[in-house]
């Protein structure tokens, strides 16, 4: 029997925390120009604000990317 763990994201998590929990998230973050090297210690919310992004859109894209790859 295989159990699936649901991964959810929170805007207060740092970019590095998100990628550590879900490595596939890196591709989505890169698509939005969010850098885990220099900006990885920033929360998703702060990084999105710095790039003029809607954090809700990024969260939705992260969630969708993980759900489609199950």
PECOR-V557404 format. One record per residue. RES is the residue in three letters. NEAR is the number of other ideal C-beta (glycine too) atoms within 8 Angstrom. D_FIRST is the distance of its C-alpha to the first C-alpha in whole Angstrom. Layout:
res=<RES & RES>
near=<NEAR & NEAR>
d_first=<D_FIRST & D_FIRST>
//
This chain:
res=<UNK & UNK & UNK & UNK & UNK & UNK & UNK & UNK & UNK & UNK & UNK & UNK & UNK & UNK & UNK & UNK & UNK & UNK & UNK & UNK & UNK & UNK & UNK & UNK & UNK & UNK & UNK & UNK & UNK & UNK & UNK & UNK & UNK & UNK & UNK & UNK & UNK & UNK & UNK & UNK & UNK & UNK & UNK & UNK & UNK & UNK & UNK & UNK & UNK & UNK & UNK & UNK & UNK & UNK & UNK & UNK & UNK & UNK & UNK & UNK & UNK & UNK & UNK & UNK & UNK & UNK & UNK & UNK & UNK & UNK>
near=<2 & 3 & 4 & 5 & 4 & 4 & 7 & 5 & 12 & 6 & 10 & 6 & 10 & 10 & 17 & 9 & 8 & 14 & 13 & 6 & 7 & 10 & 6 & 9 & 14 & 9 & 8 & 12 & 15 & 9 & 7 & 11 & 6 & 14 & 10 & 10 & 5 & 4 & 11 & 11 & 6 & 10 & 10 & 18 & 9 & 8 & 12 & 14 & 9 & 8 & 9 & 4 & 10 & 6 & 11 & 6 & 8 & 15 & 11 & 8 & 11 & 14 & 10 & 8 & 12 & 12 & 7 & 6 & 6 & 5>
d_first=<0 & 4 & 7 & 10 & 13 & 16 & 19 & 23 & 26 & 29 & 33 & 34 & 31 & 33 & 32 & 31 & 29 & 27 & 27 & 26 & 23 & 22 & 24 & 24 & 26 & 29 & 30 & 30 & 32 & 34 & 35 & 37 & 39 & 37 & 37 & 35 & 38 & 41 & 39 & 36 & 37 & 38 & 36 & 34 & 37 & 40 & 39 & 39 & 42 & 44 & 43 & 44 & 40 & 39 & 36 & 34 & 34 & 33 & 30 & 29 & 29 & 27 & 24 & 25 & 24 & 21 & 20 & 21 & 19 & 16>
//
